[in-house]
Amino acid sequence: MPEQEIKYTDAFEELQQIVEEIEDGSISVDQLSEKVKRAAELIKVCKKKLTATEEDVNKILKELEN
């Protein structure tokens, strides 16, 4: 699934699932690298969406001030 199509909540939930799998030891050493790479991608998606949302909110607030 391309990054831009992932919703923030979906990315965050998948990230939480990966963290839980790592914490409870259900991921094999062979899968660990793949899971960490996927987690990094998900973190980038979440960060990008949060930054875009913050910019939108700031823009709206500035418009309201005028």
N, C-alpha and C positions, 0 to 999 in steps of 0.2 A: 504494500500500500504506500503510494507516494506521500511524503511528509506533509505537503500542503492539504491533503485530503483528510488527515487525521484530526479529529476534534481534540481540544485540550483535555476534556474529561476522559476520553478514550485513551489518550497518551498517558495521562496521569495514572489511570487505573492499571494499564499494562505495566507501567514503571513500578507501581506498588507490588504487583504480582511478582515481577522479577526480583525485587528486593526480598519479598517473603520467601521465594524459592531459594535464594542465596542464603538467607538467614537460617532456614530450617534444614539446609544441607541436601535438598532434593535435586540439586543440579550437579551433574557429574563434572569432573575436571575438564572433560572434552567439550562440554556445553558452556562452561563458564565464560570463555573468551567471547563466544557468540552472544551470550546474554549481556555481557558487559558492553559490547559494541552496540547492541540494540538499546540498552539503557542510555548510553551516551546520545544516540539519535533522538530518543524520546525526550531527554532533558533539553536538547537543542530546540525541539518543536515547542515544548512548554515555555521555554524562555522567550522564544520568538513571539509566541502568541501573547504572553504576558506583556512584553515590551510594546507590541502593537496596540494592545488594549489600553495600556497606560497612556500612550501617545494620543489615542482617540479621546480618552476621558479628559486629558489636559486640554486638548483642542476645544472640546465642548465647553469646559469650564471657562476658557478664555473668551469664547463667543458669548457666554452668559454674562460676563463682566462688562461687555461693551453695550 
